[in-house]
Amino acid sequence: MTLREKLKSYAMDNHYKKYGELNAKNLEKIADEFAVSFTEWVIEKELFYSLQYGRIKTSELLLMFKKDKGL
């Protein structure tokens, strides 16, 4: 499931204001999981050197990650 689908699904299921703090915590958890997965992928593919030396942009890496993971 893509990040957008996860966020949309969660937001649609929990749209009441009284659940705002819970929603924020759960959405933060989803975003954190995505960030960790992306970071692990960059390390696994040894792409941090390309990023460090300006051979590739972070936005390009993100697109590659999403394509590779089917997101």
PDB file with one MODEL, atoms N, CA, C and O in Angstrom:
MODEL        1
ATOM      1  N   MET A   1       0.846  -1.174   0.000  1.00  0.00           N
ATOM      2  CA  MET A   1       0.000   0.000   0.000  1.00  0.00           C
ATOM      3  C   MET A   1       0.897   1.245   0.000  1.00  0.00           C
ATOM      4  O   MET A   1       1.884   1.295   0.734  1.00  0.00           O
ATOM      5  N   THR A   2       0.565   2.228  -0.804  1.00  0.00           N
ATOM      6  CA  THR A   2       1.381   3.436  -0.878  1.00  0.00           C
ATOM      7  C   THR A   2       1.182   4.292   0.368  1.00  0.00           C
ATOM      8  O   THR A   2       0.211   4.118   1.105  1.00  0.00           O
ATOM      9  N   LEU A   3       2.108   5.212   0.593  1.00  0.00           N
ATOM     10  CA  LEU A   3       2.001   6.129   1.728  1.00  0.00           C
ATOM     11  C   LEU A   3       0.719   6.939   1.619  1.00  0.00           C
ATOM     12  O   LEU A   3       0.007   7.120   2.607  1.00  0.00           O
ATOM     13  N   ARG A   4       0.429   7.422   0.431  1.00  0.00           N
ATOM     14  CA  ARG A   4      -0.786   8.217   0.234  1.00  0.00           C
ATOM     15  C   ARG A   4      -2.035   7.398   0.559  1.00  0.00           C
ATOM     16  O   ARG A   4      -2.962   7.899   1.194  1.00  0.00           O
ATOM     17  N   GLU A   5      -2.056   6.139   0.124  1.00  0.00           N
ATOM     18  CA  GLU A   5      -3.212   5.274   0.402  1.00  0.00           C
ATOM     19  C   GLU A   5      -3.365   5.019   1.905  1.00  0.00           C
ATOM     20  O   GLU A   5      -4.477   5.030   2.433  1.00  0.00           O
ATOM     21  N   LYS A   6      -2.237   4.790   2.590  1.00  0.00           N
ATOM     22  CA  LYS A   6      -2.294   4.572   4.036  1.00  0.00           C
ATOM     23  C   LYS A   6      -2.831   5.794   4.760  1.00  0.00           C
ATOM     24  O   LYS A   6      -3.693   5.682   5.632  1.00  0.00           O
ATOM     25  N   LEU A   7      -2.315   6.969   4.391  1.00  0.00           N
ATOM     26  CA  LEU A   7      -2.761   8.206   5.035  1.00  0.00           C
ATOM     27  C   LEU A   7      -4.231   8.489   4.740  1.00  0.00           C
ATOM     28  O   LEU A   7      -4.989   8.881   5.627  1.00  0.00           O
ATOM     29  N   LYS A   8      -4.619   8.288   3.494  1.00  0.00           N
ATOM     30  CA  LYS A   8      -6.012   8.538   3.106  1.00  0.00           C
ATOM     31  C   LYS A   8      -6.946   7.579   3.833  1.00  0.00           C
ATOM     32  O   LYS A   8      -7.981   7.990   4.358  1.00  0.00           O
ATOM     33  N   SER A   9      -6.584   6.324   3.863  1.00  0.00           N
ATOM     34  CA  SER A   9      -7.402   5.324   4.540  1.00  0.00           C
ATOM     35  C   SER A   9      -7.564   5.664   6.008  1.00  0.00           C
ATOM     36  O   SER A   9      -8.667   5.599   6.550  1.00  0.00           O
ATOM     37  N   TYR A  10      -6.479   6.020   6.641  1.00  0.00           N
ATOM     38  CA  TYR A  10      -6.546   6.340   8.061  1.00  0.00           C
ATOM     39  C   TYR A  10      -7.369   7.600   8.296  1.00  0.00           C
ATOM     40  O   TYR A  10      -8.189   7.643   9.213  1.00  0.00           O
ATOM     41  N   ALA A  11      -7.158   8.627   7.474  1.00  0.00           N
ATOM     42  CA  ALA A  11      -7.893   9.878   7.630  1.00  0.00           C
ATOM     43  C   ALA A  11      -9.391   9.665   7.415  1.00  0.00           C
ATOM     44  O   ALA A  11     -10.211  10.256   8.119  1.00  0.00           O
ATOM     45  N   MET A  12      -9.743   8.835   6.459  1.00  0.00           N
ATOM     46  CA  MET A  12     -11.161   8.590   6.176  1.00  0.00           C
ATOM     47  C   MET A  12     -11.828   7.808   7.306  1.00  0.00           C
ATOM     48  O   MET A  12     -12.998   8.032   7.615  1.00  0.00           O
ATOM     49  N   ASP A  13     -11.095   6.908   7.907  1.00  0.00           N
ATOM     50  CA  ASP A  13     -11.646   6.100   8.995  1.00  0.00           C
ATOM     51  C   ASP A  13     -11.740   6.859  10.313  1.00  0.00           C
ATOM     52  O   ASP A  13     -12.519   6.489  11.191  1.00  0.00           O
ATOM     53  N   ASN A  14     -10.957   7.909  10.451  1.00  0.00           N
ATOM     54  CA  ASN A  14     -10.856   8.611  11.727  1.00  0.00           C
ATOM     55  C   ASN A  14     -10.999  10.116  11.550  1.00  0.00           C
ATOM     56  O   ASN A  14     -10.078  10.869  11.868  1.00  0.00           O
ATOM     57  N   HIS A  15     -12.130  10.553  11.053  1.00  0.00           N
ATOM     58  CA  HIS A  15     -12.298  11.951  10.695  1.00  0.00           C
ATOM     59  C   HIS A  15     -12.895  12.813  11.803  1.00  0.00           C
ATOM     60  O   HIS A  15     -13.073  14.013  11.591  1.00  0.00           O
ATOM     61  N   TYR A  16     -13.203  12.282  12.936  1.00  0.00           N
ATOM     62  CA  TYR A  16     -13.788  13.067  14.011  1.00  0.00           C
ATOM     63  C   TYR A  16     -12.732  13.889  14.732  1.00  0.00           C
ATOM     64  O   TYR A  16     -11.628  13.404  14.981  1.00  0.00           O
ATOM     65  N   LYS A  17     -13.064  15.135  15.070  1.00  0.00           N
ATOM     66  CA  LYS A  17     -12.106  16.039  15.704  1.00  0.00           C
ATOM     67  C   LYS A  17     -11.609  15.523  17.047  1.00  0.00           C
ATOM     68  O   LYS A  17     -10.451  15.735  17.404  1.00  0.00           O
ATOM     69  N   LYS A  18     -12.474  14.850  17.788  1.00  0.00           N
ATOM     70  CA  LYS A  18     -12.059  14.404  19.124  1.00  0.00           C
ATOM     71  C   LYS A  18     -10.929  13.381  19.063  1.00  0.00           C
ATOM     72  O   LYS A  18     -10.280  13.107  20.073  1.00  0.00           O
ATOM     73  N   TYR A  19     -10.697  12.820  17.889  1.00  0.00           N
ATOM     74  CA  TYR A  19      -9.612  11.863  17.723  1.00  0.00           C
ATOM     75  C   TYR A  19      -8.365  12.509  17.117  1.00  0.00           C
ATOM     76  O   TYR A  19      -7.455  11.810  16.672  1.00  0.00           O
ATOM     77  N   GLY A  20      -8.324  13.835  17.101  1.00  0.00           N
ATOM     78  CA  GLY A  20      -7.234  14.567  16.462  1.00  0.00           C
ATOM     79  C   GLY A  20      -5.848  14.162  16.944  1.00  0.00           C
ATOM     80  O   GLY A  20      -4.958  13.920  16.128  1.00  0.00           O
ATOM     81  N   GLU A  21      -5.651  14.084  18.255  1.00  0.00           N
ATOM     82  CA  GLU A  21      -4.334  13.738  18.789  1.00  0.00           C
ATOM     83  C   GLU A  21      -3.957  12.310  18.421  1.00  0.00           C
ATOM     84  O   GLU A  21      -2.817  12.042  18.043  1.00  0.00           O
ATOM     85  N   LEU A  22      -4.911  11.401  18.531  1.00  0.00           N
ATOM     86  CA  LEU A  22      -4.654  10.015  18.153  1.00  0.00           C
ATOM     87  C   LEU A  22      -4.321   9.922  16.671  1.00  0.00           C
ATOM     88  O   LEU A  22      -3.390   9.220  16.277  1.00  0.00           O
ATOM     89  N   ASN A  23      -5.087  10.636  15.855  1.00  0.00           N
ATOM     90  CA  ASN A  23      -4.817  10.652  14.416  1.00  0.00           C
ATOM     91  C   ASN A  23      -3.415  11.154  14.127  1.00  0.00           C
ATOM     92  O   ASN A  23      -2.681  10.568  13.332  1.00  0.00           O
ATOM     93  N   ALA A  24      -3.051  12.252  14.788  1.00  0.00           N
ATOM     94  CA  ALA A  24      -1.730  12.832  14.563  1.00  0.00           C
ATOM     95  C   ALA A  24      -0.641  11.828  14.929  1.00  0.00           C
ATOM     96  O   ALA A  24       0.336  11.684  14.193  1.00  0.00           O
ATOM     97  N   LYS A  25      -0.790  11.146  16.034  1.00  0.00           N
ATOM     98  CA  LYS A  25       0.208  10.162  16.461  1.00  0.00           C
ATOM     99  C   LYS A  25       0.306   9.007  15.466  1.00  0.00           C
ATOM    100  O   LYS A  25       1.405   8.571  15.123  1.00  0.00           O
ATOM    101  N   ASN A  26      -0.824   8.522  15.013  1.00  0.00           N
ATOM    102  CA  ASN A  26      -0.819   7.397  14.075  1.00  0.00           C
ATOM    103  C   ASN A  26      -0.282   7.809  12.701  1.00  0.00           C
ATOM    104  O   ASN A  26       0.435   7.038  12.062  1.00  0.00           O
ATOM    105  N   LEU A  27      -0.619   9.007  12.248  1.00  0.00           N
ATOM    106  CA  LEU A  27      -0.088   9.487  10.979  1.00  0.00           C
ATOM    107  C   LEU A  27       1.417   9.721  11.078  1.00  0.00           C
ATOM    108  O   LEU A  27       2.157   9.473  10.126  1.00  0.00           O
ATOM    109  N   GLU A  28       1.858  10.196  12.231  1.00  0.00           N
ATOM    110  CA  GLU A  28       3.290  10.375  12.445  1.00  0.00           C
ATOM    111  C   GLU A  28       4.009   9.023  12.399  1.00  0.00           C
ATOM    112  O   GLU A  28       5.106   8.915  11.852  1.00  0.00           O
ATOM    113  N   LYS A  29       3.386   8.001  12.972  1.00  0.00           N
ATOM    114  CA  LYS A  29       3.968   6.662  12.952  1.00  0.00           C
ATOM    115  C   LYS A  29       4.112   6.160  11.509  1.00  0.00           C
ATOM    116  O   LYS A  29       5.149   5.600  11.153  1.00  0.00           O
ATOM    117  N   ILE A  30       3.093   6.355  10.688  1.00  0.00           N
ATOM    118  CA  ILE A  30       3.141   5.944   9.279  1.00  0.00           C
ATOM    119  C   ILE A  30       4.273   6.677   8.564  1.00  0.00           C
ATOM    120  O   ILE A  30       5.044   6.062   7.828  1.00  0.00           O
ATOM    121  N   ALA A  31       4.375   7.986   8.779  1.00  0.00           N
ATOM    122  CA  ALA A  31       5.424   8.772   8.137  1.00  0.00           C
ATOM    123  C   ALA A  31       6.808   8.326   8.601  1.00  0.00           C
ATOM    124  O   ALA A  31       7.738   8.238   7.798  1.00  0.00           O
ATOM    125  N   ASP A  32       6.942   8.045   9.898  1.00  0.00           N
ATOM    126  CA  ASP A  32       8.228   7.583  10.429  1.00  0.00           C
ATOM    127  C   ASP A  32       8.630   6.246   9.818  1.00  0.00           C
ATOM    128  O   ASP A  32       9.791   6.050   9.459  1.00  0.00           O
ATOM    129  N   GLU A  33       7.680   5.330   9.699  1.00  0.00           N
ATOM    130  CA  GLU A  33       7.966   4.029   9.093  1.00  0.00           C
ATOM    131  C   GLU A  33       8.433   4.197   7.649  1.00  0.00           C
ATOM    132  O   GLU A  33       9.353   3.514   7.199  1.00  0.00           O
ATOM    133  N   PHE A  34       7.786   5.116   6.931  1.00  0.00           N
ATOM    134  CA  PHE A  34       8.162   5.387   5.551  1.00  0.00           C
ATOM    135  C   PHE A  34       9.573   5.957   5.484  1.00  0.00           C
ATOM    136  O   PHE A  34      10.367   5.556   4.633  1.00  0.00           O
ATOM    137  N   ALA A  35       9.890   6.897   6.384  1.00  0.00           N
ATOM    138  CA  ALA A  35      11.218   7.512   6.408  1.00  0.00           C
ATOM    139  C   ALA A  35      12.302   6.485   6.709  1.00  0.00           C
ATOM    140  O   ALA A  35      13.357   6.492   6.075  1.00  0.00           O
ATOM    141  N   VAL A  36      12.050   5.609   7.665  1.00  0.00           N
ATOM    142  CA  VAL A  36      13.020   4.571   8.016  1.00  0.00           C
ATOM    143  C   VAL A  36      13.220   3.628   6.841  1.00  0.00           C
ATOM    144  O   VAL A  36      14.353   3.267   6.521  1.00  0.00           O
ATOM    145  N   SER A  37      12.142   3.229   6.201  1.00  0.00           N
ATOM    146  CA  SER A  37      12.230   2.337   5.047  1.00  0.00           C
ATOM    147  C   SER A  37      13.038   2.976   3.923  1.00  0.00           C
ATOM    148  O   SER A  37      13.865   2.315   3.294  1.00  0.00           O
ATOM    149  N   PHE A  38      12.801   4.255   3.673  1.00  0.00           N
ATOM    150  CA  PHE A  38      13.538   4.976   2.638  1.00  0.00           C
ATOM    151  C   PHE A  38      15.025   5.031   2.983  1.00  0.00           C
ATOM    152  O   PHE A  38      15.872   4.779   2.126  1.00  0.00           O
ATOM    153  N   THR A  39      15.339   5.358   4.223  1.00  0.00           N
ATOM    154  CA  THR A  39      16.734   5.449   4.652  1.00  0.00           C
ATOM    155  C   THR A  39      17.442   4.107   4.530  1.00  0.00           C
ATOM    156  O   THR A  39      18.574   4.038   4.051  1.00  0.00           O
ATOM    157  N   GLU A  40      16.775   3.040   4.964  1.00  0.00           N
ATOM    158  CA  GLU A  40      17.361   1.702   4.845  1.00  0.00           C
ATOM    159  C   GLU A  40      17.604   1.343   3.385  1.00  0.00           C
ATOM    160  O   GLU A  40      18.616   0.723   3.058  1.00  0.00           O
ATOM    161  N   TRP A  41      16.691   1.723   2.512  1.00  0.00           N
ATOM    162  CA  TRP A  41      16.837   1.455   1.085  1.00  0.00           C
ATOM    163  C   TRP A  41      18.043   2.196   0.516  1.00  0.00           C
ATOM    164  O   TRP A  41      18.816   1.625  -0.253  1.00  0.00           O
ATOM    165  N   VAL A  42      18.210   3.471   0.892  1.00  0.00           N
ATOM    166  CA  VAL A  42      19.350   4.262   0.415  1.00  0.00           C
ATOM    167  C   VAL A  42      20.659   3.603   0.849  1.00  0.00           C
ATOM    168  O   VAL A  42      21.599   3.506   0.061  1.00  0.00           O
ATOM    169  N   ILE A  43      20.719   3.153   2.097  1.00  0.00           N
ATOM    170  CA  ILE A  43      21.928   2.501   2.605  1.00  0.00           C
ATOM    171  C   ILE A  43      22.154   1.165   1.901  1.00  0.00           C
ATOM    172  O   ILE A  43      23.272   0.854   1.490  1.00  0.00           O
ATOM    173  N   GLU A  44      21.093   0.383   1.765  1.00  0.00           N
ATOM    174  CA  GLU A  44      21.185  -0.928   1.109  1.00  0.00           C
ATOM    175  C   GLU A  44      21.716  -0.813  -0.317  1.00  0.00           C
ATOM    176  O   GLU A  44      22.538  -1.619  -0.753  1.00  0.00           O
ATOM    177  N   LYS A  45      21.241   0.185  -1.025  1.00  0.00           N
ATOM    178  CA  LYS A  45      21.640   0.385  -2.424  1.00  0.00           C
ATOM    179  C   LYS A  45      22.950   1.165  -2.555  1.00  0.00           C
ATOM    180  O   LYS A  45      23.446   1.399  -3.657  1.00  0.00           O
ATOM    181  N   GLU A  46      23.497   1.561  -1.395  1.00  0.00           N
ATOM    182  CA  GLU A  46      24.744   2.339  -1.352  1.00  0.00           C
ATOM    183  C   GLU A  46      24.649   3.604  -2.196  1.00  0.00           C
ATOM    184  O   GLU A  46      25.585   3.953  -2.915  1.00  0.00           O
ATOM    185  N   LEU A  47      23.522   4.281  -2.102  1.00  0.00           N
ATOM    186  CA  LEU A  47      23.288   5.503  -2.870  1.00  0.00           C
ATOM    187  C   LEU A  47      23.644   6.765  -2.097  1.00  0.00           C
ATOM    188  O   LEU A  47      23.564   7.867  -2.640  1.00  0.00           O
ATOM    189  N   PHE A  48      24.034   6.617  -0.841  1.00  0.00           N
ATOM    190  CA  PHE A  48      24.355   7.794  -0.036  1.00  0.00           C
ATOM    191  C   PHE A  48      25.585   8.528  -0.561  1.00  0.00           C
ATOM    192  O   PHE A  48      25.696   9.741  -0.383  1.00  0.00           O
ATOM    193  N   TYR A  49      26.514   7.816  -1.206  1.00  0.00           N
ATOM    194  CA  TYR A  49      27.684   8.479  -1.784  1.00  0.00           C
ATOM    195  C   TYR A  49      27.281   9.378  -2.955  1.00  0.00           C
ATOM    196  O   TYR A  49      27.780  10.495  -3.095  1.00  0.00           O
ATOM    197  N   SER A  50      26.392   8.885  -3.774  1.00  0.00           N
ATOM    198  CA  SER A  50      25.897   9.695  -4.892  1.00  0.00           C
ATOM    199  C   SER A  50      25.194  10.939  -4.373  1.00  0.00           C
ATOM    200  O   SER A  50      25.318  12.016  -4.955  1.00  0.00           O
ATOM    201  N   LEU A  51      24.471  10.796  -3.301  1.00  0.00           N
ATOM    202  CA  LEU A  51      23.769  11.922  -2.692  1.00  0.00           C
ATOM    203  C   LEU A  51      24.770  12.883  -2.063  1.00  0.00           C
ATOM    204  O   LEU A  51      24.671  14.098  -2.232  1.00  0.00           O
ATOM    205  N   GLN A  52      25.715  12.338  -1.351  1.00  0.00           N
ATOM    206  CA  GLN A  52      26.713  13.151  -0.654  1.00  0.00           C
ATOM    207  C   GLN A  52      27.534  13.999  -1.621  1.00  0.00           C
ATOM    208  O   GLN A  52      27.848  15.152  -1.328  1.00  0.00           O
ATOM    209  N   TYR A  53      27.874  13.437  -2.752  1.00  0.00           N
ATOM    210  CA  TYR A  53      28.718  14.159  -3.708  1.00  0.00           C
ATOM    211  C   TYR A  53      27.913  14.870  -4.800  1.00  0.00           C
ATOM    212  O   TYR A  53      28.478  15.298  -5.806  1.00  0.00           O
ATOM    213  N   GLY A  54      26.642  14.992  -4.611  1.00  0.00           N
ATOM    214  CA  GLY A  54      25.803  15.768  -5.517  1.00  0.00           C
ATOM    215  C   GLY A  54      25.546  15.130  -6.867  1.00  0.00           C
ATOM    216  O   GLY A  54      25.183  15.831  -7.812  1.00  0.00           O
ATOM    217  N   ARG A  55      25.723  13.822  -6.990  1.00  0.00           N
ATOM    218  CA  ARG A  55      25.479  13.144  -8.263  1.00  0.00           C
ATOM    219  C   ARG A  55      23.998  12.886  -8.504  1.00  0.00           C
ATOM    220  O   ARG A  55      23.568  12.627  -9.627  1.00  0.00           O
ATOM    221  N   ILE A  56      23.239  12.961  -7.435  1.00  0.00           N
ATOM    222  CA  ILE A  56      21.801  12.703  -7.527  1.00  0.00           C
ATOM    223  C   ILE A  56      21.082  13.550  -6.480  1.00  0.00           C
ATOM    224  O   ILE A  56      21.624  13.822  -5.409  1.00  0.00           O
ATOM    225  N   LYS A  57      19.881  13.956  -6.796  1.00  0.00           N
ATOM    226  CA  LYS A  57      19.089  14.764  -5.860  1.00  0.00           C
ATOM    227  C   LYS A  57      18.252  13.841  -4.973  1.00  0.00           C
ATOM    228  O   LYS A  57      17.904  12.724  -5.357  1.00  0.00           O
ATOM    229  N   THR A  58      17.947  14.336  -3.794  1.00  0.00           N
ATOM    230  CA  THR A  58      17.114  13.574  -2.864  1.00  0.00           C
ATOM    231  C   THR A  58      15.760  13.250  -3.488  1.00  0.00           C
ATOM    232  O   THR A  58      15.239  12.149  -3.315  1.00  0.00           O
ATOM    233  N   SER A  59      15.198  14.205  -4.208  1.00  0.00           N
ATOM    234  CA  SER A  59      13.889  13.975  -4.841  1.00  0.00           C
ATOM    235  C   SER A  59      13.965  12.848  -5.873  1.00  0.00           C
ATOM    236  O   SER A  59      13.010  12.089  -6.035  1.00  0.00           O
ATOM    237  N   GLU A  60      15.096  12.740  -6.568  1.00  0.00           N
ATOM    238  CA  GLU A  60      15.275  11.654  -7.529  1.00  0.00           C
ATOM    239  C   GLU A  60      15.376  10.307  -6.816  1.00  0.00           C
ATOM    240  O   GLU A  60      14.831   9.303  -7.275  1.00  0.00           O
ATOM    241  N   LEU A  61      16.088  10.305  -5.681  1.00  0.00           N
ATOM    242  CA  LEU A  61      16.179   9.077  -4.891  1.00  0.00           C
ATOM    243  C   LEU A  61      14.810   8.635  -4.413  1.00  0.00           C
ATOM    244  O   LEU A  61      14.495   7.445  -4.425  1.00  0.00           O
ATOM    245  N   LEU A  62      14.001   9.587  -3.995  1.00  0.00           N
ATOM    246  CA  LEU A  62      12.661   9.252  -3.513  1.00  0.00           C
ATOM    247  C   LEU A  62      11.820   8.634  -4.626  1.00  0.00           C
ATOM    248  O   LEU A  62      11.099   7.663  -4.397  1.00  0.00           O
ATOM    249  N   LEU A  63      11.911   9.187  -5.811  1.00  0.00           N
ATOM    250  CA  LEU A  63      11.179   8.618  -6.946  1.00  0.00           C
ATOM    251  C   LEU A  63      11.668   7.210  -7.269  1.00  0.00           C
ATOM    252  O   LEU A  63      10.869   6.321  -7.563  1.00  0.00           O
ATOM    253  N   MET A  64      12.985   7.011  -7.214  1.00  0.00           N
ATOM    254  CA  MET A  64      13.544   5.679  -7.458  1.00  0.00           C
ATOM    255  C   MET A  64      13.054   4.685  -6.400  1.00  0.00           C
ATOM    256  O   MET A  64      12.707   3.548  -6.719  1.00  0.00           O
ATOM    257  N   PHE A  65      13.031   5.123  -5.144  1.00  0.00           N
ATOM    258  CA  PHE A  65      12.569   4.287  -4.037  1.00  0.00           C
ATOM    259  C   PHE A  65      11.117   3.870  -4.241  1.00  0.00           C
ATOM    260  O   PHE A  65      10.772   2.695  -4.111  1.00  0.00           O
ATOM    261  N   LYS A  66      10.274   4.844  -4.560  1.00  0.00           N
ATOM    262  CA  LYS A  66       8.861   4.544  -4.759  1.00  0.00           C
ATOM    263  C   LYS A  66       8.656   3.573  -5.919  1.00  0.00           C
ATOM    264  O   LYS A  66       7.830   2.665  -5.828  1.00  0.00           O
ATOM    265  N   LYS A  67       9.393   3.756  -6.994  1.00  0.00           N
ATOM    266  CA  LYS A  67       9.276   2.860  -8.142  1.00  0.00           C
ATOM    267  C   LYS A  67       9.756   1.455  -7.771  1.00  0.00           C
ATOM    268  O   LYS A  67       9.107   0.463  -8.103  1.00  0.00           O
ATOM    269  N   ASP A  68      10.892   1.380  -7.083  1.00  0.00           N
ATOM    270  CA  ASP A  68      11.474   0.097  -6.681  1.00  0.00           C
ATOM    271  C   ASP A  68      10.561  -0.680  -5.731  1.00  0.00           C
ATOM    272  O   ASP A  68      10.469  -1.905  -5.803  1.00  0.00           O
ATOM    273  N   LYS A  69       9.892   0.049  -4.848  1.00  0.00           N
ATOM    274  CA  LYS A  69       9.029  -0.590  -3.848  1.00  0.00           C
ATOM    275  C   LYS A  69       7.573  -0.686  -4.286  1.00  0.00           C
ATOM    276  O   LYS A  69       6.738  -1.225  -3.559  1.00  0.00           O
ATOM    277  N   GLY A  70       7.265  -0.161  -5.478  1.00  0.00           N
ATOM    278  CA  GLY A  70       5.893  -0.213  -5.966  1.00  0.00           C
ATOM    279  C   GLY A  70       4.957   0.701  -5.203  1.00  0.00           C
ATOM    280  O   GLY A  70       3.785   0.383  -4.999  1.00  0.00           O
ATOM    281  N   LEU A  71       5.479   1.824  -4.789  1.00  0.00           N
ATOM    282  CA  LEU A  71       4.674   2.774  -4.025  1.00  0.00           C
ATOM    283  C   LEU A  71       4.206   3.876  -4.944  1.00  0.00           C
ATOM    284  O   LEU A  71       3.509   4.791  -4.506  1.00  0.00           O
TER     285      LEU A  71
ENDMDL
END
